[in-house]
Amino acid sequence: MRLRGKTILLSGASSGIGRAAAELFAREGAAVALLARREALLEEVVRGIEAAGGRALALPGDITDEAFVAQAAARAAEWGGGLDAVLANAALGLVGEVEHFAYADWCRMLEVNLGGTFLLVRAAIPHLRARGGGHVLAVGSELSRGAMPGLAGYVASKWGLLGFMRALSMELHRHNIRVCSVLPGGTLTDFGPDDAADKRARRERGERFLEPASVAEALLFALQQPPEARVTELDIMPM
Ligand SMILES: NC(=O)c1ccc[n+]([C@@H]2O[C@H](COP(=O)([O-])OP(=O)(O)OC[C@H]3O[C@@H](n4cnc5c(N)ncnc54)[C@H](OP(=O)(O)O)[C@@H]3O)[C@@H](O)[C@H]2O)c1
């Protein structure tokens, strides 16, 4: 029960890494507030956590809706008696070479991946400060420092996320708020054009992938730092 008494707000908690993190944090005693669009999936996650004796709250909505995100953060803090951590995990992964990539897709991906992160974090900061400190976590990618053809917009969003988090860390340090980006390699989720089943089939053929639960463990690690330390970036790659 390493997170007993903590309240954590997570985006993208309806599936994949966000769902695995929500389930792990709840098993460790945290009350988890779950933000994503697919309400039925969020309710399923909540029911699973409650059945295991944990506490969870569904906050269905779109991370790019400014008013909704502000209300969701306030609701999470009210429900949990405050907020100790926020995880910005929701993202969109659209594929296509730049020459043929629609500008609307470019804008939407940056809106979700960067704009949504900004809105969530900005809404959470006053609640973390009211607690006297806490954590801001984000899920970046190995592509936060790398590149890949056909993913220029996604790569740009994940490099941008890393820069945002580095500057944020400098801003929030004085408020006793730790800021950490967790940067996973390929993970067995439905993210991007290939679903988890496709990725599993590729793994059978020798490609390496992480389990979402392993990325969740890295996020849990980021929430448990020694008092004099701040871990600002964590890379997690498949063996
Ligand atoms: N899978 C990989 O190989 C991999 C590798 C490196 C990094 N990542 C990163 O890991 C994070 C989680 O992705 P995942 O792999 O777990 O894939 P996933 O299962 O597709 O999760 C993405 C989550 O984001 C949410 N989301 C997307 N757009 C949203 C919006 N407009 N408003 C609210 N929520 C939204 C989705 O929920 P709804 O659809 O219900 O809204 C879903 O819960 C992402 O930041 C991704 O960039 C993934």
The ligand as a Gaussian input file, in Angstrom:
#p B3LYP/6-31G(d) Opt

LIG

0 1
 N        1.716000       2.050000     -27.062000
 C        2.921000       2.461000     -27.349000
 O        3.688000       1.795000     -28.089000
 C        3.444000       3.734000     -26.734000
 C        4.825000       3.967000     -26.752000
 C        5.314000       5.132000     -26.193000
 C        4.453000       6.041000     -25.620000
 N        3.110000       5.799000     -25.644000
 C        2.244000       6.795000     -25.012000
 O        1.478000       6.160000     -24.023000
 C        0.332000       6.943000     -23.745000
 C       -0.887000       6.049000     -23.593000
 O       -1.113000       5.366000     -24.795000
 P       -1.469000       3.818000     -24.824000
 O       -0.336000       3.144000     -25.518000
 O       -1.882000       3.345000     -23.500000
 O       -2.682000       3.814000     -25.894000
 P       -4.268000       3.860000     -25.703000
 O       -4.736000       2.622000     -25.044000
 O       -4.806000       4.201000     -27.054000
 O       -4.496000       5.061000     -24.713000
 C       -4.707000       6.389000     -25.119000
 C       -5.635000       7.012000     -24.110000
 O       -5.795000       8.395000     -24.413000
 C       -7.159000       8.710000     -24.306000
 N       -7.485000       9.841000     -25.178000
 C       -7.168000      10.006000     -26.478000
 N       -7.691000      11.149000     -26.943000
 C       -8.355000      11.727000     -25.902000
 C       -9.098000      12.906000     -25.755000
 N       -9.279000      13.755000     -26.780000
 N       -9.655000      13.187000     -24.549000
 C       -9.485000      12.336000     -23.509000
 N       -8.775000      11.196000     -23.586000
 C       -8.227000      10.892000     -24.777000
 C       -7.890000       7.448000     -24.748000
 O       -9.177000       7.395000     -24.156000
 P      -10.567000       7.643000     -24.932000
 O      -10.394000       7.134000     -26.329000
 O      -11.546000       6.874000     -24.110000
 O      -10.776000       9.119000     -24.854000
 C       -7.012000       6.371000     -24.124000
 O       -7.411000       6.118000     -22.801000
 C        0.256000       7.979000     -24.864000
 O        0.726000       9.212000     -24.369000
 C        1.230000       7.450000     -25.914000
 O        1.770000       8.497000     -26.691000
 C        2.592000       4.660000     -26.174000

